[in-house]
Each structure stands twice: as structure tokens, then as C-alpha cells.
Amino acid sequence: MRFRILGPLSITDGSDAAVLQPSKPTVLLAVLLLHANTVVSVEYLQRAIWGEEQPVTARAALQTCVLRLRQLFTRHGVIETPVEAVPGGYRITAGPRALDLIGFRNGVARARESAHTPEAELHLLKEALSLWQGPLLANVRSDVLHRDEVPRLAEERLRTVERVCDLQLRLGRCGEALVELWGMTREHPGHERFREQLIEALYRTGRQAEALAEYRRVKEYLQDELGVDPSPALQKLELTILRGEDLGPAAEAQRPATWAPGPEQWAGAPPPGPSLVIPVPGVPSFTGRAAEVTAMVARLTAGENSGGEPVTVLVSGAPGIGKSALAHHVAHLVRDSFPAGRLLVRMVHPDGVPRSPSEAAEEVAAALGGRRPGDRALLVLDDVVNADQVRPLLPTGPGGAAIVTSRMGLAGLIATHGGWVHRLSTFDEEDAYQLLLAVLGAERVEAEPKAARRLAAACGHYPLALRIMAARLLTRPGLRLSDGVGWLADDPLARLSLADSPRMSVEHVLGGALDRLDPRLADAFVRIGRLPLKALRAQDCVPALGMAAPEAEGVLEQLADAGFLEEGPPGPYRVHDLLRVYARGHAPNELDRTELRTADRTEKV
């Protein structure tokens, strides 16, 4: 029996195929197959099946889904790929004969190995693409999968089709390429590489007028729909056609990246996807951080003309403090200094699972594959979990640069690789006011300037909270700022969230950050955050943590490094008001505090 997920989810014996009915066991099977040979966590399975709003009985209901899935396997005679219950979650073990996705990826990998023979590579890629059988997972009703997984799979196919068309152009089979490209450009009108290939194929077959007409169509689409001009490659191609010049041999193009699970794969992580390595996006209404912006721009551009040593800039701070926004803004300011491009590399998957270093390094290498020697490139390595995750990605050649953002201090990284550190705190009163002014508009804010400042204070001058509250006010133009202050004060955590974007909430961001910590350390934060003290020293926390002052000091240091406490020795630690509200809304776990003391000693060793 063989599973098909490159289309509607189905089971086939080679002659007949059974397309599974939409159901929760079908969603469960889809998740396990997408992560075949990997342990998929219970939490991720629950989120994929029930979404962000899960029932209280989700864990028990998941076990029922597993039972129903095993019964479905029995009915269809599936005996070689059982659903295994393993520590931390569930797993399905499958090979290329049992799962079309693995067969496709293996085919692409074999094609890469045959790259020295274009004919053989083209044959293997076409063979791999033949496994795709229609709309991806059309019978799987899961918003999480269609948001996070399906686009990655679709992009794997698009990269492979790109390579097929490149090979056809290189081999002089422009007619074959045109057949594929007419459909792909209409199906994906914003995909510039397909448009470029189509224009090239038309011109190579002597259809100059059609090639120029196609260029005008893509230019009009990009300007009307996206507000951007065609890429430099497309503009250069148009100029060549207008001049009637020979294109020369078709250029050697980048091959599609392959993915295969290995011992270094991080449990529950999905395969790489283009959404995790993209051009750095802009930041609307960026305000504040003037000193940091000036210093970062100066450091990143210092070696522009000399091709000096690579530069690493670390931006750290609490969750939601504005690290990514600062990094993206600075990357745009220095864009002229990095002609090879500026790439955002997300170091954590959408489900919160960290990316493995090898996975991220492979994608970065693929994205920068066309860079010429001496061209400067800037990487924005966003939301780094620890130093080991990012070390293989730091630039080593002259002129390279990286901006690293992390909730952790990453002192070990700076000690071994050097670099500049910017530790962010909350906005001051003026920067917070300016952010509201930029987002809400001068007319609305200047009509109630005192209320705007009270609102900024109610948000604790916390960038994430300010952004969320401003978004809520924008969608409620009739709500006065003064009324918004009282409305927010009634229930800050509930109000600092967006109904149509559950991930955009203070509670979600803080909860996700705590989930990354050792559970015992997260519990210590909840205990400390519930203390009725503005300033904290180690001896103040002894009763709550149940340990001696030196051990409590170690716990406080770890929490400060993770961004959950402000300042520290020699002065007192502080818990931001928003984090304190979060801590007071969550009861501490009743665990053996000896474990926390042991964990602290282990950390110090």
C-alpha cells in the first residue's frame, strides 16, 4: 500500500486508490505523513487538528483519533507503516515506496547527483514531478496545515518546475518549455522567474513581439497588484530583446534544494520552505531606537569600501520588545551597501520548533548561490534560540554581515565570534507617543495628546502592546483614546490581542517564549512575577523559590538572560508590569523545588 499526499490524501495499492473522507483522523494522518520518520509532538498534532482554540479534552480526543486511524489502516490492509506511540508524540515510518512525498524528494536528490548530464537530470526531475496528482491535501480540513505546510510543499514543486524549464532552455527545447510555462505563468502571475523563462523561450523561438508583449503584461501586473517594478533580470532581458541582441547560451540555473531527514533533524520540525528565507520585509511606521539605528548603520557600512572583516550585530531583549522590527528597518537603510541582497532567515518554524543549523545553512547557501565573489550580502538571522544554532550561518568572508536577533543574551556567541550587542528595553515616553502618532495619525492623536500618553503608559511603553492597541483603535475609529485607556485597564491581557490573528497577542507571545524555557525555570518566573515587589534581589526570592540566595541569584540571571527580567547585578532586578500581569494570571506548577536547584547547579557547571 502507498500513501499519496501530493494531491488529495489517498491510499492506493497501485491499481485502485481510496481518497479519504475529510475527518480528524485524516488530518492526523496528513500531519504524520508530512513528517514521516520523525516524532511529531502531541501539541503540534492537537493544533493541526483543532486549531488554536483547542477543547479541554484535546489530549484524550487525540488518542481516540489515533485509535480510529489504526482501524482505518486495518480496513485498507495497511500493515507496513503503523502509527507508533513514542515518548513526546507519534510517528509513522515510511520509505519512498510507501509515501509519494519521499519518492519525490529522493527523485530530486538523484537528479542533483546527475547534474553533469543535463538529459539525465531532466528525465529524473520529470519523473519526480509525475508524482503530483492535483490540489494538495484538498480533503484535509486543517487551517494550520494549509497555512504552514501546503505552501512549503507547493514551493518545492515550483522550484523543481523552474529547474526543468531551465534545463529545457539549456538543451534548446524551447517549445517544450513554452508548453509548461504558459500554464505556470497564468497559475502563478506574480512568479517572476516563470515570466522571465517564458519571455526568454518566446524570444529564442523568434517571437520577439510576443516576448515584449509578455514583458509589458508582467510589468503592468507587478505595478498594479504589488506596487513594484520588474526585477533587474527581467529589465535586462527586455533591453536585450529591444536591441535584438543574442541571448547566448541559456544560463546555468540554481537547482532545487533537496531535503532528507537526518540524525540532526529537530523533532517535529517541518521540511524547509521558502517562507523561512525571504527578502527582508519593510517595517511600516517604524519609530524610535534612534541611537541603536545610528550605531548599527555605522557598523554595517564601515567596511563597505575596504572589504574588511565580517560584521556581526546582536539585537537581544524580551519577547515583543521590537528586535525584529529594528533589524528589518536597519537592513533597509543599508541596502545599497549589500548588492548581493539582504535575506531574512527565520530560525524558528511557525509552530515554534527551532530550525536545525544544517537546514537553515542549506537554504541560505541556495539563496546566495548566484552571488559573485566580492559581493556583499546581509543576513538577518531572526529569533535565534541559542548560539550553536547560528554559528554555522555567521559570515566568514570579507564584507559579509549578519544581524542576529534573539531573546537570549548569547554571550557565548559574542565571546567566540565577536560582534556588537544592542540589548533593547521598552520605549521611553516620547518614543511610545511617536509610535502612536505614526500609526494612528496626527489628527487622532493630537486631538487627545494627554490620553495618548496615558494609553502608552497603560501599554507599559512596550512595543508589541503599543502595536496591538494601535491596530485595535484603527479598526474602531469611533473609540476615543481616553475611553481606550479605561477599556484596556479592565483586562490588559485579553485586550492586547487581535481576534483575527491569535498569534498577535501579548499572552501568546509571552506564553510561547516561556514554553522555550526549561519548565522549572518558567515556573520560577511565574513565582517571582507574583511577588508584590517592584525591585527584586536574590534574597527577596528565597521563600518563593525555596532555595538559598546564591542559587536564587543563578535563577534570576537565567531569567534576565532570557529577557524576562530587567537589569540585574549589582542593582536589583525588575519585572515589567505586563509580564507581571501575565505571571499573576498563571498559577505556578507544584513541583519539587529541589529539581529547580539541581537545574540551576547544572546550568552553572
N, C-alpha and C positions, 0 to 999 in steps of 0.2 A: 504494500500500500504506500501511496505517496501523497504528501500534503502539498497543496498549492496555495500560496499566499500572494503570488504575483498576479493578482486578479481577485475575483471573488474567492473567499476562503472555501476550499473544497477538498475532498478526499477522493482519490482515484486509484483504481487497480491497473490502469493502463488502457483499459477499453471503455469502462464506464466511470463517470465522475458524479459524486454526490455533493451538490452545493449545499452547505449547511444553512439552516434557517437562522435568522437573527435571534440571538439569545445570549444570556450571560455566560453560559459555558462556551459559546462561540467566541466571545470576547476574550475569555480566559485562554482558549487555545491559541488565538491570534497573538496574544502577548507572549506566551511561552515559545511559539514558533519564531517570532521576531527576534527572540533572544535565545534561540536554541543553543544547547550545550553550556548555558550559563544559568546560575542561580538567580531567579527573579524574586525580589523581595516581596513579602506579603503586603507591605504598604503600597508598593507600586501597583501590584495586581488589584488591590482594592480601589485605588484611584482610577485605574483604567476602566474598571467595571462600573463603578458607581459615580465617578467624577469627584469633584472637590467636596461636595456635600454628601458624605457617606452615612449610612444608617448606623445606629449604635451597635447593631448586631452584624456589622460587616464581616468581622473575622469568622464568626460561625457560619455566615452565609457563604463565605468563600470556600470553606470546607465542603459545603453542600454542592457548590459549583464543581469542585474537583471530583466529587463522587459522581455527579451527573455526566461529567466529561469522560470519566472512565467507563461508565455504562455505554456512552455513545461509541467509544472505541471498541467495546465488545460487540456491539451491533454491527459495526463495519469491518470487523476482523482485524483491527489494528493491534498487533501484539509485539512489534519490534521497537516501538517508540513509546514506552509507558510514561505516565506522569509521575515523577518521583517527588516525594516529600523529603526535603533536606533541611539542615539547620538554616534558618533565616528565610526560607521560602520554598519555591517549587522549581522543577527543572524538567525539560524534555531533551533527550539526547537524540540527535538526528544527523545523518550524513547527506551527501549530495543526491543519493538515490532516493532518500526519503523526504527531502524538502527542496522545492524548486529554488528558493532563495539561496541556499548554499550552492546548488548547482550553478546558478547564475554567477555568483561571486567567484566560484572556482574557475568557471569558464573565462571570466575577465582576467583572472590571475594567470591562467595558461596563455591567454593572448599576450599579456605583457612579456611573458618569457619567450614568445615567438616574434618579438618586435623587430628582430633583424630580418624577418621575412614578411613584408607587408601583406602578401597574399594570404599567408597562413594566419596572420593576426586578424585580418578582415574576416576570414572564414570562421574563426573561433568566436569572434565578437558577435557575428550574426547568429551563430548557433546559440550563444548565451541569451541574446535578445529574444529568440523564438520562444523562450520560456514564459514571457509575459503574455497574459491571457485576458486583458481587459481592465476595467476600473479597479484600482487597488482596494481590496477589503470592502467592497461595496455592501456586503451583507453583514459587516461588523459595526454595530452601533456603539461607538465609543468616541466621544469628543476628544479625549486625551490622545488616543492613537491617531485620529485623523488630524490633530493639531501638531503632534510631536513626532510621529513615526512615519506616516504616509508621505509627507513632503521629503523626508530624507531618502526613502526608497525611490520616489519619483525622480529625485535628483541623480541617484545612481544610474538610473536608466538614461536620463538626458545626457549625462557625461559620456556614457557608452555610445549613444547615438552620435554625439559630436565627433567622437573618435572614428566611428565608422565612416561618417561623411568626409572627415579629413583624409582618411585612407583612400576613399574613392576618388577624391580630387587629386591626391598624390599619384594615384595609379592611372589617371586620365579617364576615369569612368564618371565623367560629369553628368551624363544622362541618368545613370543610376542614382547619383546623389540628388539630382533635381526631384526625382520621384519622392524621395524621403523628405527633402527639405520643404517642398510646397506644403505638405501636411503639417510638419513640425512648426513652421513659422506661423501658420494660421492657428494652430493649437496653443502656441506659446508666443504671442505677438511681442512681448517685452524681452524675449531672449535674444540679445544682440548677436551672440555667436552664430546662431542658426541663420539670422538675417545676413550676416557677413558671408557665411558659406554659400547661401542662396545667390547673393549678388555675384560672388566670385564664380560660381558654377554657370550662371547665365552669361557672364562676360567671356568665360573660357569657351563657351559653345557659340560665340559670335552674336549673342543677343544683347548688344550694348544698350539699346533703347530700353529694353525690359529691365536691365540691371539698374539703370539710372532711375527708372520709374519705381522700382522696389526700394531704392535708397530714399527717394522722396517720401514713400509711404512710411518707412520706419522712422524717418526724421520727424514727420508730422505726428506719428503716434507717440514718440518719446516726448516731444514738446507739449502736446495736448494733454496726455494722460499722466506723465511723470514730471513735467517741467524741467527736463534735462536735454542736453544736446547729444547726438550720437557719439559713441566712443571715438578716441583718436584713431583707432584702427579702421573703423568704418569711414571716417572722414578722409583718411589717407587713401582708402580703396576708391572712394568716389573721385578723388583728384586724379588717380591713376587712370580711371576709366574715361574721365573727361579729356585727358591728354592723349588717350588712345595708346598708352604705353603697354608693353608686355609685362604681365604679372610675374613671369619667370616660373620656376618650379613651385608647386604647392609647398607651403611651409610645413615643417615638421611640427606637429601639434602636441600639446600635453596629453598624456594618456590618462584614462580614468583611473582614479585611485581604487585600490582593492582593499578589502577588509577581511580579516580572518581572526577568530578568537584565538588568543594565546594565553600562556600562563600569567602574563602581566595584566590581562583584562580585569577591570574592576567590576565586581559583582553587580549585576543589574544595569550596567551601562549599555545604552543602545549603540549601534554602529555609528561611525562618524557621519556627519551630514553637513552640507554646505552652509546651513544656517548657523553653524558654530564657528565658522571662519568666514567673515564677510568684510567688505569695506567699512571703515569706521563711520557710523552714522552721526549726523549732527545733533546738537542739543538745543531745542527751542527755548528761547527766553533765558539763556544762561546768565546768571548774575553772581557777584561775589567772588571770593577767593583771589582777589587781585594780586596779593603778594605771591601766592603759590603759582598763579598763571605766569607772572613775570619771570620767576625763578626757573620754572620748568621750560619755558620757551628758550631762555638763555642757555640752559644746559643742553637741550636737544639740538640746538643750532650752532653750538660752539665749534664743533668740528666739521662744519659744512664744507668749508673750502680746503681744509687741510687733510681731510680723510683720516682724522685722528682715531683714538681708541673708541671702542663701542661704549655707548652710554646706557645705563640702567637707572630709571627713576621709579621709586616705590611710593605709591599712594596708599596709605592704610588708614583704618578708622572703623568706627562702629558700623553695623549694618544700617543702610539707609542714610548715611551721612553725606553722600554725594561724591563718592570716589570715582565711579564710572563716568558721571557727568563731567567732572573735571578732566579726566583723562581724554574723553572724546573731544571736549572743547579744545584742549591744547593740541591734540592731534590735527585738528582742522587748522589751527593757527600756524602750524609748522609744515603744512602740506607742500609748500614749494621747496622745502629742504629735503624732501624724500620722494624723488621722482619715480622710484620703483614701487611706490604705493604705501598705504597705511592700512594695516589689517587689524580688525578686531578678532581676537581669539577667545571665545568663551570657554573658560576652563571647568565649567560645571554644566551638566546636561539639564534640560528643563525640569526633569523630575528630581533635581537636587543631587544626583550622583556625580561625583567628580570624574573628570575625564582622565584616562591614563596618559602618562607623559608620551608614550610611543604613538598613541593615536593622534594626539594634538600635533606632535612633531611631524608626522607623515602629512597631515593636511597642510600645515604651514609650508613644508617643502614643496608640495604640489602647487600651492597658491603662488609661491615665489619662483616657480620653475623657470619662468621666462625672463628672469632678471639678468641683466648684463653685468659683467664684472665691474665693480666700482659704483654701481647704482645703489643709492641709499634707500633702505626700507625701514619703516617703523612698525613695530608690533605693539598692540595694546593687549596685554595678557590679563584678562578681566576675571576677577573673583577667584584668585588663586587660593588653594586650600592649604598648601604647605610648600616649603622650599624645594623638596625633592620633585614635586610635580612640575616646577617651572624651570629648574636648572638646565635641562636639555634644550630649552627653547631660547635661552638668552643669547643675544648676538655675540659672535666672537671675532668677526672680521672688522676691518677698518670701516668707520662710517655707519655701522649698524646701531640701532637704538631700540629700546623697549621701555614701555610704561607698564608697570605691574601694579594691579590693584588687588588688595586683599584685606580681609577683616583682621587678619593676624599681623603681628609686628614683623615677622620674617627676619629677625635679627641674624639668624644663621645664614641666610642668603646674602645679606649685606656683608657679613663677616668674611665669607668665602669669595664673593664675586664683586664686592664693592658696589658703589652706587649712591644715589641721593635719596633721602627719605623725607616725605611730607606726611605727617600724621594729622589728619583732619579732625576738627571738633565741630560743634554746632556753629551756625551763623551768629554773628553779633547782631544787635538790634537793627542796625541800619541795613545790613545785607539782607536780613529777613524781610524788611519792609520793601526793599528794592525788588526782591523776587516777586512779592505780591503785586507790586506796581507793574512789573514786566508782564506777568501772566494775566492779571485781571484787567489791566488797562488803567491809564492815568485818570480817566473820567470817574470810574467807580471808586478807586482807592482815595483819590484826593477829595472826593465828596465826604469821606468819613476817615480822615487820616488817623485820628486817635483810636477809632475802632479797629483800623487795620493793624496798628501797633499792638493793641490788646489781643487781636487774633493771632498775630505772630508769636506773642508771648504764650498764648494758650497752646500753641503748637510746640512750645519749648524751643523755638528757633531751629527746629530740627528739619533739615531739607526735605526728607521724604514726607513728613507730616505736612509741611507747607505746600508741597506739590499736590498732595491728595486733597487737602482742604481747598486749594485754589481750583482744582478740577471740579469739585462738588459745587462750588459757588458759581463757576462758569455755566454749569448745567441748570442752575437755579438763579436766573438773572433778577428775579423779584425779591430774593432774600437779602436783606440788609446785612452789612458786615457786622454791625453791632448785635443783631439777632443771631448771627452765626457764632459769635463768641459764646453766648449762653448755651446755644444748641450743642456746640462741641463739648463744653464743660460737663454736660449731663452724662455723657458716656464716651470718653475720648477714643477708646479702642474700637468701639462699634462704629463711630462716626468717621474715623480715619481709615476708611476703606471705600472701594468703588464696587458697586453692585455688579457691573458688567465685566469686572476684571478682578476676580477673587485674589489673585496673586499680588495685586497692587493694594496692599493694606499693611499698616504698621504691625498688626498682630501676626499676619502671615510671614512677613519678612523677619521679625524677631523670632518667631517660632522656628522658622527654617534655619536661622543661624544657630539657635540653641540645639537643634537636632544634630548639628555637625559636631558639637562638643561631646566629650565623654559624658554619659548620663549623670554620673556622680558630680561632675563639675557644673552641669546645667542645674542640677538640684541645689548645689551650693549657691548659685546665683539667685535662685528663687528665694532661698532662705535669707540671703543677705539683703535682697531687694525689699523684703518685707520688714526690715528693721526700721524703726522710726527715727532715723538719724540722717542729717544732711551730709555730714562728713564721717568717713569710716576709717578707723585704724584697725590693725590686726586684732588687738585686744578686745575691741568692741564686738568682733565677730565670733569670739571664742565660744560663748554659750550657744549661739545658733548653729555653729558648725560642729560643736562637740570635739574640739581639738585644742592643742596648745597654741600659743600665739605664734611661734615660729612656723608651725605647719599652716596656720591660717594665713600668714603672710604669703606663703607659697601659692595658696589657692587664689588669693587676691591678685597676685602677679599674673597668674594664668588667665584670670578673667579680664584683667586690664589689657593683656596682650591680645585677647580675642575681641576687644572693643566693647565689652560690657561694663567696664568701669572707667572712669575718667581720672587722669592724673595718677598719683601714686607716690611712692617714697621719693624724697623724705617727707613730703606733705601727705595729707590724708587722701583717701580715695573718695570718689563721689559716684552716685548712681543717678543718671539723668532721670528727670521726672517721668518721661514717657516709659522708660524701661522699668521704673519703679511701679508705675500703674500696671504694666504687664505682669511683673513679678507678683504683685498683690492679687492679681486675678487668677493666679495658678498656684494650687496647693503644692507644697514640696512633697517629694516621694518619701515614704517612710522606709528608708534603707539603713543598713548598718553603717554608721558613720566611720567605723574602722576602715571600711573599704575606701572612703574618701582620703583618709590619712595615708593609707597604703599607696593609693594612686598618686598622691602628691609626692611621696618619697620617691616613687618610681620615676616620676617626671624629673625630679631634681637629679637623680642618678643618670 
